Amino acid sequence: MASGLVRVLQQGPRCLLAPVVPKLVPPVRGVKKGFRAAFRFQKELERLRLLRCPPPPVRRSEKPNWDYHAEIQAFGHRLQENFSLDLLKTAFVNSCYIKSEEAKRQQLGIEKEAVLLNLKSNQELSEQGTSFSQTCLTQFLEDEFPDLPTEGIRNLVDFLTVIGALLQSSGPERTALFIRDFLITQMTGKELFEMWKIIDPMGLLVEELKKRNISAPESRLTRQSGGTTALPLYFVGLYCDKKLIAEGPGETVLVAEEEAARVALRKLYGFTENRRPWNYSKPKETLRAEKSITAS
Protein backbone atom coordinates (compact mmCIF):
# COMPACT_ATOMS: atom_id res chain seq x y z
CA MET A 1 0.00 0.00 0.00
CA ALA A 2 2.90 2.30 0.75
CA SER A 3 4.40 1.58 -2.67
CA GLY A 4 1.07 2.51 -4.32
CA LEU A 5 0.98 5.82 -2.47
CA VAL A 6 4.55 6.59 -3.57
CA ARG A 7 3.61 5.82 -7.17
CA VAL A 8 0.64 8.26 -7.04
CA LEU A 9 2.79 11.01 -5.58
CA GLN A 10 5.38 10.51 -8.33
CA GLN A 11 2.71 10.76 -11.06
CA GLY A 12 1.03 13.83 -9.46
CA PRO A 13 2.82 16.53 -11.46
CA ARG A 14 2.10 14.63 -14.67
CA CYS A 15 -1.64 14.53 -13.79
CA LEU A 16 -1.62 18.26 -13.15
CA LEU A 17 -0.07 18.94 -16.56
CA ALA A 18 -2.51 16.64 -18.41
CA PRO A 19 -5.14 18.36 -20.61
CA VAL A 20 -8.54 18.76 -18.98
CA VAL A 21 -11.35 17.03 -20.85
CA PRO A 22 -14.68 18.93 -20.47
CA LYS A 23 -17.48 16.91 -19.03
CA LEU A 24 -20.62 16.60 -21.13
CA VAL A 25 -23.60 17.84 -19.09
CA PRO A 26 -26.98 16.67 -20.33
CA PRO A 27 -29.33 19.57 -21.28
CA VAL A 28 -31.90 20.59 -18.73
CA ARG A 29 -35.34 20.15 -20.16
CA GLY A 30 -37.81 23.06 -19.99
CA VAL A 31 -35.29 25.92 -19.81
CA LYS A 32 -35.85 27.05 -23.43
CA LYS A 33 -39.60 26.79 -23.07
CA GLY A 34 -39.37 28.88 -19.93
CA PHE A 35 -37.60 31.67 -21.81
CA ARG A 36 -40.28 31.60 -24.52
CA ALA A 37 -43.07 31.74 -21.97
CA ALA A 38 -41.41 34.69 -20.22
CA PHE A 39 -40.96 36.47 -23.56
CA ARG A 40 -44.63 35.94 -24.45
CA PHE A 41 -45.68 37.15 -21.01
CA GLN A 42 -43.63 40.35 -21.37
CA LYS A 43 -45.08 40.90 -24.84
CA GLU A 44 -48.62 40.50 -23.51
CA LEU A 45 -47.90 42.95 -20.68
CA GLU A 46 -46.63 45.48 -23.23
CA ARG A 47 -49.77 45.02 -25.34
CA LEU A 48 -52.04 45.55 -22.33
CA ARG A 49 -50.07 48.64 -21.33
CA LEU A 50 -50.51 50.12 -24.80
CA LEU A 51 -54.23 49.37 -24.68
CA ARG A 52 -54.61 50.99 -21.27
CA CYS A 53 -52.37 54.00 -21.92
CA PRO A 54 -51.94 54.40 -25.69
CA PRO A 55 -49.18 56.77 -26.81
CA PRO A 56 -50.27 60.14 -28.17
CA PRO A 57 -50.74 60.21 -31.95
CA VAL A 58 -47.74 61.40 -33.92
CA ARG A 59 -48.38 63.95 -36.64
CA ARG A 60 -47.24 63.18 -40.13
CA SER A 61 -45.10 66.33 -40.07
CA GLU A 62 -43.23 64.99 -37.00
CA LYS A 63 -42.25 61.77 -38.73
CA PRO A 64 -39.04 61.39 -40.78
CA ASN A 65 -38.99 62.00 -44.55
CA TRP A 66 -41.58 64.78 -44.28
CA ASP A 67 -41.86 66.92 -47.42
CA TYR A 68 -44.58 69.58 -47.15
CA HIS A 69 -44.54 70.53 -50.84
CA ALA A 70 -44.79 66.89 -51.96
CA GLU A 71 -47.62 66.19 -49.50
CA ILE A 72 -49.64 69.17 -50.76
CA GLN A 73 -49.10 68.11 -54.37
CA ALA A 74 -50.10 64.51 -53.57
CA PHE A 75 -53.28 65.74 -51.86
CA GLY A 76 -54.42 67.41 -55.08
CA HIS A 77 -53.67 64.27 -57.10
CA ARG A 78 -55.59 62.10 -54.64
CA LEU A 79 -58.66 64.28 -55.21
CA GLN A 80 -58.00 64.17 -58.99
CA GLU A 81 -58.18 67.96 -59.20
CA ASN A 82 -55.78 70.52 -60.64
CA PHE A 83 -55.22 72.85 -57.70
CA SER A 84 -52.96 75.86 -57.73
CA LEU A 85 -50.30 74.82 -55.19
CA ASP A 86 -49.99 78.33 -53.76
CA LEU A 87 -53.75 78.58 -53.25
CA LEU A 88 -53.90 75.08 -51.79
CA LYS A 89 -51.13 75.92 -49.30
CA THR A 90 -53.03 79.08 -48.36
CA ALA A 91 -56.19 77.02 -47.78
CA PHE A 92 -54.43 75.12 -44.98
CA VAL A 93 -53.10 78.23 -43.17
CA ASN A 94 -55.31 79.38 -40.31
CA SER A 95 -55.08 82.88 -38.87
CA CYS A 96 -54.57 81.39 -35.38
CA TYR A 97 -51.40 79.66 -36.62
CA ILE A 98 -50.00 82.93 -37.97
CA LYS A 99 -50.69 84.75 -34.69
CA SER A 100 -49.15 81.99 -32.55
CA GLU A 101 -45.98 81.82 -34.68
CA GLU A 102 -45.54 85.59 -34.59
CA ALA A 103 -45.99 85.55 -30.80
CA LYS A 104 -43.29 82.87 -30.48
CA ARG A 105 -40.90 84.99 -32.54
CA GLN A 106 -41.57 88.03 -30.37
CA GLN A 107 -40.78 86.02 -27.23
CA LEU A 108 -37.43 85.06 -28.77
CA GLY A 109 -36.58 88.75 -29.16
CA ILE A 110 -36.62 88.88 -32.96
CA GLU A 111 -37.00 92.29 -34.59
CA LYS A 112 -40.50 93.46 -35.52
CA GLU A 113 -39.78 93.43 -39.26
CA ALA A 114 -38.58 89.83 -39.08
CA VAL A 115 -41.42 88.72 -36.83
CA LEU A 116 -44.07 89.09 -39.55
CA LEU A 117 -44.58 85.87 -41.50
CA ASN A 118 -44.92 85.88 -45.26
CA LEU A 119 -48.15 83.89 -45.05
CA LYS A 120 -51.73 84.63 -46.03
CA SER A 121 -54.71 83.45 -43.99
CA ASN A 122 -57.37 81.21 -45.51
CA GLN A 123 -60.18 83.53 -44.34
CA GLU A 124 -60.92 84.89 -47.83
CA LEU A 125 -60.89 81.44 -49.44
CA SER A 126 -63.11 80.10 -46.67
CA GLU A 127 -65.72 82.81 -47.21
CA GLN A 128 -65.69 82.32 -50.98
CA GLY A 129 -65.93 78.55 -50.67
CA THR A 130 -68.74 78.68 -48.11
CA SER A 131 -70.79 81.07 -50.24
CA PHE A 132 -70.31 79.07 -53.44
CA SER A 133 -70.88 75.67 -51.83
CA GLN A 134 -74.08 76.86 -50.17
CA THR A 135 -75.41 78.16 -53.50
CA CYS A 136 -74.41 75.02 -55.36
CA LEU A 137 -75.76 72.64 -52.72
CA THR A 138 -79.03 74.55 -52.60
CA GLN A 139 -79.45 74.14 -56.37
CA PHE A 140 -78.63 70.42 -56.20
CA LEU A 141 -81.09 69.79 -53.37
CA GLU A 142 -83.86 71.87 -54.95
CA ASP A 143 -83.50 69.88 -58.17
CA GLU A 144 -83.54 66.54 -56.35
CA PHE A 145 -86.19 67.30 -53.69
CA PRO A 146 -88.56 69.94 -55.13
CA ASP A 147 -91.14 69.34 -52.37
CA LEU A 148 -88.69 70.00 -49.52
CA PRO A 149 -89.31 73.43 -47.89
CA THR A 150 -86.73 76.19 -47.72
CA GLU A 151 -85.98 75.54 -44.05
CA GLY A 152 -85.26 71.87 -44.78
CA ILE A 153 -82.97 72.77 -47.70
CA ARG A 154 -81.07 75.20 -45.47
CA ASN A 155 -80.59 72.58 -42.74
CA LEU A 156 -79.30 70.02 -45.24
CA VAL A 157 -76.89 72.58 -46.70
CA ASP A 158 -75.58 73.44 -43.22
CA PHE A 159 -75.08 69.72 -42.59
CA LEU A 160 -72.95 69.30 -45.71
CA THR A 161 -71.09 72.55 -46.19
CA VAL A 162 -66.02 73.67 -47.32
CA ILE A 163 -64.31 74.82 -50.66
CA GLY A 164 -62.43 77.93 -51.79
CA ALA A 165 -59.08 77.11 -53.33
CA LEU A 166 -60.72 74.89 -55.96
CA LEU A 167 -63.10 77.67 -56.99
CA GLN A 168 -60.23 79.97 -57.94
CA SER A 169 -58.13 77.15 -59.43
CA SER A 170 -60.62 75.29 -61.65
CA GLY A 171 -63.70 77.48 -61.99
CA PRO A 172 -67.32 77.09 -60.87
CA GLU A 173 -68.29 74.12 -63.10
CA ARG A 174 -65.45 71.89 -61.89
CA THR A 175 -66.06 73.00 -58.30
CA ALA A 176 -69.76 72.13 -58.62
CA LEU A 177 -68.82 68.61 -59.73
CA PHE A 178 -66.41 68.36 -56.78
CA ILE A 179 -69.20 69.35 -54.39
CA ARG A 180 -71.52 66.79 -55.95
CA ASP A 181 -68.96 63.97 -55.70
CA PHE A 182 -67.56 64.71 -52.22
CA LEU A 183 -70.35 66.49 -50.32
CA ILE A 184 -73.62 65.20 -51.74
CA THR A 185 -72.40 61.61 -51.28
CA GLN A 186 -72.35 62.21 -47.51
CA MET A 187 -76.16 62.03 -47.64
CA THR A 188 -76.04 58.38 -48.71
CA GLY A 189 -77.82 56.30 -46.10
CA LYS A 190 -78.76 59.38 -44.05
CA GLU A 191 -82.27 59.83 -42.73
CA LEU A 192 -83.90 63.23 -43.29
CA PHE A 193 -84.44 64.10 -39.64
CA GLU A 194 -80.88 63.14 -38.68
CA MET A 195 -79.78 66.20 -40.66
CA TRP A 196 -82.84 68.36 -39.99
CA LYS A 197 -83.73 68.52 -36.29
CA ILE A 198 -87.47 69.13 -35.80
CA ILE A 199 -88.89 69.85 -32.35
CA ASP A 200 -92.61 69.67 -33.23
CA PRO A 201 -93.17 67.33 -36.21
CA MET A 202 -96.96 67.34 -35.79
CA GLY A 203 -97.11 71.14 -35.95
CA LEU A 204 -94.97 71.18 -39.10
CA LEU A 205 -97.18 68.49 -40.66
CA VAL A 206 -100.32 70.55 -39.99
CA GLU A 207 -98.69 73.58 -41.68
CA GLU A 208 -97.65 71.55 -44.73
CA LEU A 209 -101.11 70.01 -45.09
CA LYS A 210 -102.68 73.44 -44.75
CA LYS A 211 -100.52 74.73 -47.63
CA ARG A 212 -101.82 71.85 -49.78
CA ASN A 213 -105.46 72.49 -48.78
CA ILE A 214 -105.72 69.19 -46.91
CA SER A 215 -107.63 68.82 -43.67
CA ALA A 216 -105.76 68.49 -40.37
CA PRO A 217 -104.63 64.95 -39.51
CA GLU A 218 -106.47 62.82 -36.98
CA SER A 219 -104.43 60.36 -34.91
CA ARG A 220 -105.78 56.94 -33.94
CA LEU A 221 -104.29 54.02 -32.05
CA THR A 222 -104.18 51.20 -34.60
CA ARG A 223 -102.24 48.47 -32.79
CA GLN A 224 -100.59 47.80 -29.45
CA SER A 225 -98.61 45.03 -27.81
CA GLY A 226 -97.21 44.40 -24.33
CA GLY A 227 -99.12 47.21 -22.67
CA THR A 228 -98.62 45.71 -19.18
CA THR A 229 -94.95 44.83 -19.68
CA ALA A 230 -91.76 46.87 -19.30
CA LEU A 231 -91.41 47.22 -23.09
CA PRO A 232 -94.79 48.16 -24.57
CA LEU A 233 -95.25 48.94 -28.26
CA TYR A 234 -97.91 51.18 -29.78
CA PHE A 235 -98.76 51.98 -33.41
CA VAL A 236 -100.51 55.27 -34.17
CA GLY A 237 -101.99 56.05 -37.58
CA LEU A 238 -102.71 59.50 -39.01
CA TYR A 239 -105.88 59.92 -41.06
CA CYS A 240 -106.88 62.72 -43.41
CA ASP A 241 -110.38 62.58 -44.92
CA LYS A 242 -110.75 59.03 -43.55
CA LYS A 243 -107.59 57.89 -45.40
CA LEU A 244 -104.50 56.53 -43.67
CA ILE A 245 -101.54 58.74 -44.67
CA ALA A 246 -98.90 57.44 -42.22
CA GLU A 247 -98.32 55.06 -39.34
CA GLY A 248 -95.53 55.05 -36.77
CA PRO A 249 -94.39 52.92 -33.80
CA GLY A 250 -93.28 54.03 -30.33
CA GLU A 251 -92.93 52.98 -26.71
CA THR A 252 -95.69 55.46 -25.78
CA VAL A 253 -98.69 56.77 -27.68
CA LEU A 254 -97.15 60.27 -27.87
CA VAL A 255 -93.84 58.97 -29.28
CA ALA A 256 -95.72 56.85 -31.82
CA GLU A 257 -97.76 59.89 -32.88
CA GLU A 258 -94.59 61.96 -33.42
CA GLU A 259 -93.01 59.14 -35.43
CA ALA A 260 -96.15 58.89 -37.58
CA ALA A 261 -95.91 62.65 -38.22
CA ARG A 262 -92.28 62.22 -39.33
CA VAL A 263 -93.30 59.38 -41.67
CA ALA A 264 -95.98 61.62 -43.20
CA LEU A 265 -93.47 64.47 -43.66
CA ARG A 266 -91.02 62.13 -45.40
CA LYS A 267 -93.76 61.14 -47.84
CA LEU A 268 -94.69 64.77 -48.49
CA TYR A 269 -91.08 65.79 -49.11
CA GLY A 270 -90.20 62.73 -51.21
CA PHE A 271 -87.48 61.65 -48.76
CA THR A 272 -88.70 58.12 -48.02
CA GLU A 273 -86.39 55.14 -47.53
CA ASN A 274 -87.44 53.59 -50.85
CA ARG A 275 -86.85 56.77 -52.86
CA ARG A 276 -84.99 56.52 -56.13
CA PRO A 277 -81.19 56.90 -55.97
CA TRP A 278 -79.60 60.32 -56.35
CA ASN A 279 -79.15 61.40 -59.96
CA TYR A 280 -75.44 62.21 -60.32
CA SER A 281 -75.78 63.62 -63.82
CA LYS A 282 -75.42 67.32 -64.54
CA PRO A 283 -77.86 69.72 -62.81
CA LYS A 284 -81.15 70.31 -64.56
CA GLU A 285 -80.63 73.50 -66.52
CA THR A 286 -84.21 73.56 -67.81
CA LEU A 287 -85.65 73.58 -64.29
CA ARG A 288 -83.36 76.42 -63.26
CA ALA A 289 -84.31 78.42 -66.34
CA GLU A 290 -88.01 77.96 -65.55
CA LYS A 291 -87.45 78.99 -61.94
CA SER A 292 -85.54 82.11 -62.96
CA ILE A 293 -88.28 83.06 -65.46
CA THR A 294 -91.06 82.60 -62.89
CA ALA A 295 -89.07 84.51 -60.28
CA SER A 296 -88.57 87.46 -62.64
RAJOZI-V360906 format. One record per residue. N is the residue number from 1. RES is the residue in one letter. PHI is phi as a letter, one per 20 degrees, with the letter a starting at -180 (* if undefined). Layout:
n=N res=RES phi=PHI
n=N res=RES phi=PHI
//
This chain:
n=1 res=M phi=*
n=2 res=A phi=f
n=3 res=S phi=f
n=4 res=G phi=f
n=5 res=L phi=f
n=6 res=V phi=f
n=7 res=R phi=f
n=8 res=V phi=f
n=9 res=L phi=f
n=10 res=Q phi=f
n=11 res=Q phi=e
n=12 res=G phi=g
n=13 res=P phi=f
n=14 res=R phi=f
n=15 res=C phi=f
n=16 res=L phi=f
n=17 res=L phi=e
n=18 res=A phi=f
n=19 res=P phi=f
n=20 res=V phi=e
n=21 res=V phi=e
n=22 res=P phi=f
n=23 res=K phi=e
n=24 res=L phi=e
n=25 res=V phi=e
n=26 res=P phi=f
n=27 res=P phi=f
n=28 res=V phi=e
n=29 res=R phi=f
n=30 res=G phi=n
n=31 res=V phi=f
n=32 res=K phi=f
n=33 res=K phi=f
n=34 res=G phi=f
n=35 res=F phi=f
n=36 res=R phi=f
n=37 res=A phi=f
n=38 res=A phi=f
n=39 res=F phi=f
n=40 res=R phi=f
n=41 res=F phi=f
n=42 res=Q phi=f
n=43 res=K phi=f
n=44 res=E phi=f
n=45 res=L phi=f
n=46 res=E phi=f
n=47 res=R phi=f
n=48 res=L phi=f
n=49 res=R phi=f
n=50 res=L phi=f
n=51 res=L phi=f
n=52 res=R phi=f
n=53 res=C phi=c
n=54 res=P phi=f
n=55 res=P phi=f
n=56 res=P phi=f
n=57 res=P phi=f
n=58 res=V phi=e
n=59 res=R phi=f
n=60 res=R phi=f
n=61 res=S phi=f
n=62 res=E phi=e
n=63 res=K phi=e
n=64 res=P phi=f
n=65 res=N phi=m
n=66 res=W phi=e
n=67 res=D phi=c
n=68 res=Y phi=f
n=69 res=H phi=f
n=70 res=A phi=f
n=71 res=E phi=f
n=72 res=I phi=f
n=73 res=Q phi=f
n=74 res=A phi=f
n=75 res=F phi=f
n=76 res=G phi=f
n=77 res=H phi=f
n=78 res=R phi=f
n=79 res=L phi=e
n=80 res=Q phi=l
n=81 res=E phi=c
n=82 res=N phi=e
n=83 res=F phi=e
n=84 res=S phi=f
n=85 res=L phi=f
n=86 res=D phi=f
n=87 res=L phi=f
n=88 res=L phi=f
n=89 res=K phi=f
n=90 res=T phi=f
n=91 res=A phi=f
n=92 res=F phi=e
n=93 res=V phi=d
n=94 res=N phi=e
n=95 res=S phi=f
n=96 res=C phi=f
n=97 res=Y phi=f
n=98 res=I phi=f
n=99 res=K phi=f
n=100 res=S phi=f
n=101 res=E phi=f
n=102 res=E phi=f
n=103 res=A phi=f
n=104 res=K phi=f
n=105 res=R phi=f
n=106 res=Q phi=f
n=107 res=Q phi=f
n=108 res=L phi=e
n=109 res=G phi=n
n=110 res=I phi=f
n=111 res=E phi=f
n=112 res=K phi=f
n=113 res=E phi=f
n=114 res=A phi=e
n=115 res=V phi=f
n=116 res=L phi=f
n=117 res=L phi=e
n=118 res=N phi=e
n=119 res=L phi=c
n=120 res=K phi=d
n=121 res=S phi=f
n=122 res=N phi=e
n=123 res=Q phi=f
n=124 res=E phi=f
n=125 res=L phi=f
n=126 res=S phi=f
n=127 res=E phi=f
n=128 res=Q phi=f
n=129 res=G phi=f
n=130 res=T phi=f
n=131 res=S phi=f
n=132 res=F phi=f
n=133 res=S phi=f
n=134 res=Q phi=f
n=135 res=T phi=f
n=136 res=C phi=f
n=137 res=L phi=f
n=138 res=T phi=f
n=139 res=Q phi=f
n=140 res=F phi=g
n=141 res=L phi=f
n=142 res=E phi=f
n=143 res=D phi=f
n=144 res=E phi=e
n=145 res=F phi=c
n=146 res=P phi=f
n=147 res=D phi=e
n=148 res=L phi=f
n=149 res=P phi=f
n=150 res=T phi=f
n=151 res=E phi=f
n=152 res=G phi=f
n=153 res=I phi=g
n=154 res=R phi=f
n=155 res=N phi=f
n=156 res=L phi=f
n=157 res=V phi=f
n=158 res=D phi=f
n=159 res=F phi=f
n=160 res=L phi=e
n=161 res=T phi=g
n=162 res=V phi=*
n=163 res=I phi=p
n=164 res=G phi=a
n=165 res=A phi=f
n=166 res=L phi=f
n=167 res=L phi=f
n=168 res=Q phi=f
n=169 res=S phi=e
n=170 res=S phi=d
n=171 res=G phi=n
n=172 res=P phi=f
n=173 res=E phi=f
n=174 res=R phi=f
n=175 res=T phi=f
n=176 res=A phi=f
n=177 res=L phi=f
n=178 res=F phi=f
n=179 res=I phi=f
n=180 res=R phi=f
n=181 res=D phi=f
n=182 res=F phi=d
n=183 res=L phi=d
n=184 res=I phi=f
n=185 res=T phi=f
n=186 res=Q phi=f
n=187 res=M phi=e
n=188 res=T phi=f
n=189 res=G phi=m
n=190 res=K phi=e
n=191 res=E phi=e
n=192 res=L phi=g
n=193 res=F phi=e
n=194 res=E phi=f
n=195 res=M phi=e
n=196 res=W phi=c
n=197 res=K phi=e
n=198 res=I phi=d
n=199 res=I phi=e
n=200 res=D phi=c
n=201 res=P phi=f
n=202 res=M phi=f
n=203 res=G phi=f
n=204 res=L phi=f
n=205 res=L phi=f
n=206 res=V phi=f
n=207 res=E phi=f
n=208 res=E phi=f
n=209 res=L phi=f
n=210 res=K phi=f
n=211 res=K phi=f
n=212 res=R phi=e
n=213 res=N phi=l
n=214 res=I phi=d
n=215 res=S phi=f
n=216 res=A phi=f
n=217 res=P phi=f
n=218 res=E phi=d
n=219 res=S phi=e
n=220 res=R phi=c
n=221 res=L phi=f
n=222 res=T phi=e
n=223 res=R phi=b
n=224 res=Q phi=b
n=225 res=S phi=b
n=226 res=G phi=m
n=227 res=G phi=f
n=228 res=T phi=e
n=229 res=T phi=d
n=230 res=A phi=f
n=231 res=L phi=c
n=232 res=P phi=f
n=233 res=L phi=c
n=234 res=Y phi=c
n=235 res=F phi=c
n=236 res=V phi=d
n=237 res=G phi=d
n=238 res=L phi=d
n=239 res=Y phi=d
n=240 res=C phi=c
n=241 res=D phi=l
n=242 res=K phi=m
n=243 res=K phi=c
n=244 res=L phi=f
n=245 res=I phi=d
n=246 res=A phi=a
n=247 res=E phi=b
n=248 res=G phi=b
n=249 res=P phi=e
n=250 res=G phi=a
n=251 res=E phi=f
n=252 res=T phi=c
n=253 res=V phi=f
n=254 res=L phi=f
n=255 res=V phi=f
n=256 res=A phi=f
n=257 res=E phi=f
n=258 res=E phi=f
n=259 res=E phi=f
n=260 res=A phi=f
n=261 res=A phi=f
n=262 res=R phi=f
n=263 res=V phi=f
n=264 res=A phi=f
n=265 res=L phi=f
n=266 res=R phi=g
n=267 res=K phi=f
n=268 res=L phi=f
n=269 res=Y phi=e
n=270 res=G phi=m
n=271 res=F phi=d
n=272 res=T phi=f
n=273 res=E phi=f
n=274 res=N phi=e
n=275 res=R phi=f
n=276 res=R phi=f
n=277 res=P phi=f
n=278 res=W phi=f
n=279 res=N phi=e
n=280 res=Y phi=e
n=281 res=S phi=f
n=282 res=K phi=f
n=283 res=P phi=g
n=284 res=K phi=f
n=285 res=E phi=f
n=286 res=T phi=f
n=287 res=L phi=f
n=288 res=R phi=f
n=289 res=A phi=f
n=290 res=E phi=f
n=291 res=K phi=f
n=292 res=S phi=f
n=293 res=I phi=f
n=294 res=T phi=f
n=295 res=A phi=f
n=296 res=S phi=f
//
